[in-house]
Amino acid sequence: MIKRDILQQLTRRVVEPRQFIQVVYGPRQVGKTTLVLQLMKQLSFESLLVAADDVPAANRLWIKTAWDEARRKMDASKQKEFLLVIDEIQKVDNWAETVKKEWDADTREKRKLKVILLGSSRLLIQQGLTESLAGRFETTYITHWTYAEMKKAFRWSLNQYIWFGGYPGAATLITDEGRWKSYVRNALVETSISKDILMLTRIEKPALLKRLFEIGCTYSSQIVSLNKIQSDLQEKGNLTTLSNYLTALEGSGLLGGLEKFAGNALRKRSSKPKFQVFNNALISVQSNRSFKTITAHPKEWGRWVESAVGAHLINASMVENFNLYYWNESSNEVDFVLEKNGKLIALEVKSGKETSNEGIYQFNEAYHPDRTFIIGTGGIPIEEFFLLNPSQLF
């Protein structure tokens, strides 16, 4: 079983002297629980994993009960350290208040009970952390699997990764594409939407959110006005509602909307979003084409390549803490703009589509980026790009 690189970082944090609650979050089906189980096996002290998913209507008393059981096991083992892991913590109402109370009690009593909290909804996790647990936690975001990881684990080619994306649980199904699409739609997408968004967030129009997701995936790597989406949906509602639903989808690691780089925060917020999936599998399951037929059409395949580049970047941005944008002016465009610590990187993707570099030239004149790269023809080879950490571009 492959061990993801992030396992080493999390292990170091857990074995060091007790200081922070470790919060591990990220999309469904990326191996958060598996990663923590791997960690638990290599610890020199005992541990306990409990899951709110297994308890109907889990409440704050359930957290206290789990915590007390961890304390009992720690005392029984006569070990100086112990690890409690709580999975799907966002399922528990007002979970942060109880976690704070129990954590602070152990701190006062100098009990070295360490804690990992696992969650799938980034927005709900962050809300609880900022409201009650300030100064008591560190976060670890687990991304969708990269090409390097899928290649190592399943011997995938680059084209397979670009089409089938980074869901390890579905990797063994790709020889039967109909079965693969059904699994991703029903077991991954539907579960993420129903359990991480509809059950835990106030969504007044679930059908609208699902349709926005479908359309957004179809338009991944393209700039689309929410007004146009509203028209396509035949929905006479508030554009703020669509924007909020897109934020909810982004919080679950499904679909985001990149803002236009403009050097001005107000103009960025008012720009048309560039839809971007976090995992290219989400585009492919919406398509009636097959892997074999789409790769035979270079112009269409170019859309999948650009979206996969965007997915690689948006996942990396969650870990490496850089801002990700696009830029356009009239008919000229820069596919992706990266910003971190005052440094600016411009990226243009050239693969399977006709394009010029005029956008890069205009962007360079207007904003003077620190570095400019072409990904694909005439620049960084596409496979090489997928094997590097985007933060290296800075």
C-alpha positions in Angstrom: 0.0 0.0 0.0 1.4 3.4 -1.0 2.3 5.8 1.7 1.6 9.4 0.8 4.4 12.0 1.4 2.1 13.9 3.8 2.2 10.9 6.2 5.8 11.8 7.3 4.8 15.4 8.2 1.7 14.2 10.2 3.8 11.5 12.0 6.4 14.1 13.1 3.6 16.3 14.5 2.0 13.5 16.4 5.2 12.0 18.0 6.5 15.4 19.2 5.5 16.7 22.7 1.8 17.4 23.0 1.1 20.9 21.9 -1.7 21.1 19.2 -4.8 19.2 18.1 -4.0 17.9 14.6 -6.9 18.6 12.2 -6.8 16.5 9.0 -9.3 17.4 6.3 -9.9 17.1 2.6 -12.2 15.7 0.0 -13.9 12.3 0.3 -12.1 9.2 -1.0 -8.6 10.6 -1.0 -7.4 8.3 1.8 -7.6 10.4 5.0 -8.6 7.5 7.2 -6.2 5.1 5.5 -3.4 7.6 6.1 -4.2 7.9 9.8 -4.4 4.1 10.2 -0.9 3.9 8.7 0.2 6.4 11.2 -1.3 4.6 14.1 0.4 1.3 13.2 3.9 2.9 13.3 3.4 4.7 16.7 5.2 3.5 19.8 2.2 4.2 21.9 -1.5 3.0 21.8 -4.3 4.8 20.0 -8.1 4.7 19.6 -10.1 5.6 16.4 -13.8 6.4 16.6 -16.1 7.6 13.8 -19.1 9.9 14.0 -20.3 8.4 10.7 -21.0 5.2 12.7 -23.3 6.9 15.2 -26.8 8.1 14.3 -27.4 11.7 15.4 -24.0 12.0 17.1 -23.9 14.8 19.6 -21.5 16.4 22.0 -22.0 13.7 24.7 -20.7 11.2 22.1 -17.4 13.1 21.9 -17.1 13.2 25.7 -17.8 9.5 25.9 -15.1 8.7 23.3 -12.7 11.0 25.0 -13.3 9.3 28.4 -12.7 5.9 26.8 -9.4 7.1 25.4 -8.4 8.2 28.9 -9.5 4.9 30.4 -7.4 3.0 27.8 -4.4 5.3 28.4 -4.6 4.6 32.2 -5.0 0.9 31.7 -2.0 0.7 29.4 0.1 2.8 31.9 1.6 4.6 28.9 2.6 8.2 29.2 1.1 9.0 25.7 -2.0 8.1 23.9 -3.7 9.1 20.6 -7.4 9.7 20.1 -8.6 9.9 16.5 -12.1 11.2 15.8 -13.3 10.7 12.2 -16.0 12.7 10.4 -16.0 15.2 13.3 -18.1 17.7 11.3 -21.1 15.4 11.8 -21.4 16.3 15.4 -23.3 19.4 16.3 -21.2 22.1 18.0 -18.3 19.7 18.1 -15.6 22.4 18.6 -17.0 23.5 22.0 -16.8 20.0 23.4 -13.3 19.4 21.9 -12.1 22.6 23.5 -13.5 21.6 26.9 -11.9 18.1 26.9 -8.6 19.3 25.4 -8.3 22.0 28.0 -9.1 19.6 30.8 -6.3 17.3 29.7 -3.9 20.3 29.4 -4.7 21.4 33.0 -4.2 17.8 34.3 -1.0 17.5 32.2 -2.3 14.4 30.6 -0.5 13.6 27.3 -3.5 12.6 25.4 -3.0 13.6 21.8 -5.8 14.2 19.3 -6.4 14.0 15.6 -9.7 15.2 14.1 -10.7 14.1 10.6 -13.2 15.8 8.4 -14.4 16.0 4.8 -16.0 19.5 4.7 -13.3 22.2 4.7 -15.8 25.0 5.4 -17.5 23.4 8.4 -14.1 22.3 9.8 -12.6 25.8 9.5 -15.7 27.4 11.0 -15.5 25.3 14.1 -11.8 25.9 14.4 -12.0 29.7 14.2 -15.0 29.9 16.5 -13.7 27.9 19.4 -10.3 26.4 19.0 -8.1 29.4 18.2 -4.4 28.7 19.1 -5.0 25.0 19.9 -4.7 23.4 16.5 -2.7 22.7 13.3 -4.2 21.7 10.0 -3.2 19.2 7.4 -5.0 19.3 4.1 -5.1 16.1 2.1 -5.5 16.6 -1.6 -6.7 14.5 -4.4 -4.0 12.1 -5.6 -1.4 13.4 -7.9 -0.2 11.9 -11.2 3.0 10.8 -9.4 1.0 8.9 -6.8 -1.3 7.2 -9.3 1.6 6.3 -11.5 3.5 4.8 -8.5 0.4 2.9 -7.1 -1.3 1.8 -10.3 1.3 2.2 -13.1 -1.0 4.7 -14.9 0.1 6.6 -18.0 -0.2 10.3 -18.1 -3.2 10.1 -20.4 -5.0 7.7 -18.1 -4.5 10.2 -15.2 -5.7 13.1 -17.3 -8.9 11.2 -18.1 -9.6 9.1 -15.0 -8.3 11.6 -12.5 -7.0 10.9 -9.0 -9.5 8.7 -7.1 -7.5 5.6 -5.9 -10.6 3.7 -4.9 -11.9 3.7 -8.5 -8.6 2.9 -10.1 -9.2 -0.9 -10.5 -12.4 -0.2 -12.5 -11.0 1.7 -15.4 -11.0 -1.3 -17.8 -14.8 -1.2 -17.6 -15.5 2.5 -18.2 -19.2 2.3 -17.7 -18.8 0.7 -14.3 -16.1 3.3 -13.4 -18.3 6.2 -14.3 -21.2 4.7 -12.3 -19.0 4.2 -9.3 -17.6 7.8 -9.4 -21.0 9.3 -9.9 -22.9 7.3 -7.2 -20.3 6.4 -4.6 -18.1 9.5 -4.7 -19.9 12.5 -6.1 -23.4 11.8 -4.8 -22.0 10.9 -1.4 -19.9 14.1 -1.2 -22.8 16.3 -2.2 -25.4 14.5 0.0 -23.3 14.0 3.1 -20.9 16.9 3.1 -23.1 19.7 1.7 -26.9 18.9 1.8 -26.9 17.3 5.2 -24.6 19.8 6.9 -25.2 23.1 5.1 -28.5 25.0 4.5 -29.2 24.5 0.8 -32.6 25.8 -0.2 -32.5 24.4 -3.7 -30.6 21.1 -3.8 -31.5 20.5 -7.4 -30.0 23.8 -8.4 -26.7 23.0 -6.6 -26.5 19.6 -8.3 -27.2 21.2 -11.7 -24.6 23.9 -11.1 -22.1 21.2 -10.3 -22.8 19.3 -13.5 -22.6 22.4 -15.7 -19.4 23.6 -13.8 -17.7 20.3 -14.4 -18.6 20.4 -18.1 -17.1 23.9 -18.4 -14.0 23.1 -16.3 -11.0 25.3 -17.4 -13.4 27.7 -19.1 -14.5 31.2 -18.1 -18.3 31.5 -17.8 -20.5 34.2 -16.4 -22.8 33.2 -13.6 -25.5 35.1 -15.5 -25.1 32.7 -18.3 -25.3 29.7 -16.0 -28.4 31.2 -14.5 -29.9 31.5 -17.9 -28.9 27.9 -18.8 -30.5 26.8 -15.6 -33.7 28.8 -16.3 -33.4 29.9 -12.7 -34.7 33.3 -11.7 -32.8 33.6 -8.5 -30.2 35.6 -6.8 -26.7 35.3 -8.3 -25.4 35.3 -4.7 -27.1 32.0 -4.3 -25.2 30.4 -7.2 -22.0 32.0 -5.8 -22.6 30.5 -2.4 -23.4 27.1 -3.8 -20.1 27.2 -5.8 -18.3 28.0 -2.5 -19.9 25.0 -0.9 -18.8 22.8 -3.8 -15.3 24.2 -3.4 -15.3 23.5 0.3 -15.9 19.8 -0.4 -13.0 19.6 -2.9 -15.2 19.1 -5.9 -15.5 22.3 -8.0 -14.1 25.8 -7.7 -14.3 29.1 -9.5 -11.0 30.9 -10.1 -11.1 34.7 -10.0 -9.5 36.9 -12.6 -6.2 38.4 -11.6 -6.6 42.2 -11.7 -4.3 43.6 -9.1 -7.4 44.9 -7.3 -9.5 42.9 -4.8 -12.8 44.4 -5.7 -12.3 43.7 -9.4 -11.3 40.1 -8.6 -14.5 39.5 -6.7 -16.7 40.9 -9.4 -15.0 38.9 -12.2 -16.5 36.0 -14.1 -15.3 32.7 -12.6 -13.2 30.2 -14.4 -14.6 26.8 -13.4 -12.1 24.3 -12.2 -12.6 20.8 -11.0 -10.3 19.5 -8.2 -10.2 16.1 -9.9 -10.5 15.4 -13.7 -12.6 12.3 -13.1 -15.4 14.8 -12.4 -15.3 16.0 -16.0 -15.0 12.6 -17.6 -18.1 11.2 -15.8 -20.2 14.0 -17.2 -19.0 13.2 -20.8 -20.7 10.7 -23.1 -17.3 10.2 -24.8 -14.9 7.4 -23.9 -11.2 7.6 -23.1 -10.3 6.0 -26.4 -12.4 8.3 -28.5 -11.5 11.6 -26.8 -7.7 11.0 -27.0 -8.2 10.5 -30.8 -9.3 14.2 -31.1 -6.3 16.5 -30.1 -8.4 19.7 -30.0 -11.0 18.3 -27.6 -8.3 16.5 -25.6 -6.6 19.8 -25.1 -9.5 20.8 -22.8 -8.9 17.8 -20.6 -5.2 18.6 -20.4 -5.8 22.2 -19.4 -8.3 21.1 -16.8 -5.9 18.5 -15.4 -3.2 21.2 -15.2 -5.7 23.4 -13.3 -6.6 20.6 -11.0 -2.9 20.0 -10.2 -2.5 23.7 -9.4 -5.7 24.2 -7.3 -4.9 21.1 -5.2 -1.3 22.3 -4.7 -2.5 25.8 -3.8 -4.4 24.3 -0.8 -1.2 22.9 0.6 1.5 25.4 -0.5 -0.6 28.4 0.2 -0.4 30.3 -3.0 -3.3 32.1 -4.8 -4.5 30.9 -8.1 -6.1 33.1 -10.8 -6.6 33.4 -14.5 -6.3 36.5 -16.6 -8.0 37.7 -19.8 -8.4 41.0 -21.7 -10.5 41.1 -24.8 -9.7 37.8 -26.6 -6.3 37.4 -25.0 -5.9 35.1 -22.0 -3.3 33.7 -19.6 -4.5 30.2 -18.4 -3.2 30.5 -14.8 -1.6 33.1 -12.6 0.1 32.1 -9.4 0.7 34.6 -6.6 2.6 34.1 -3.4 4.6 36.5 -1.1 4.6 39.2 -3.7 5.8 37.0 -6.5 3.8 36.4 -9.7 4.0 33.5 -12.1 2.2 33.3 -15.4 1.4 29.9 -17.0 0.1 29.1 -20.5 -0.9 25.6 -21.4 -0.3 24.5 -25.0 -1.5 21.0 -25.8 -4.1 19.8 -28.4 -5.4 23.3 -29.0 -4.6 26.3 -31.2 -3.4 29.2 -29.2 -0.9 32.1 -29.5 1.2 33.7 -26.8 -0.3 37.2 -27.2 -2.0 37.0 -23.8 1.3 36.2 -22.1 2.9 39.2 -23.8 0.1 41.6 -22.8 0.1 40.3 -19.2 3.9 40.7 -19.0 3.6 44.3 -20.1 0.8 45.1 -17.6 2.0 43.2 -14.5 5.7 42.2 -15.0 5.5 38.7 -13.6 8.6 37.3 -11.9 8.5 34.2 -14.2 6.5 33.0 -17.2 6.2 29.4 -18.3 4.7 27.5 -21.2 3.4 24.0 -20.3 3.5 21.7 -23.2 4.6 22.5 -26.7 7.8 24.7 -26.6 8.0 24.7 -22.8 7.9 22.4 -19.8 7.0 18.9 -21.0 3.5 18.1 -19.7 4.5 14.9 -17.9 7.4 16.7 -16.2 5.0 19.4 -15.0 2.7 16.9 -13.4 5.6 15.3 -11.6 6.8 18.6 -10.0 5.4 20.5 -7.1 4.0 23.8 -8.5 5.6 25.7 -5.6 8.9 25.0 -7.3 7.9 27.4 -10.0 8.4 30.3 -7.6 
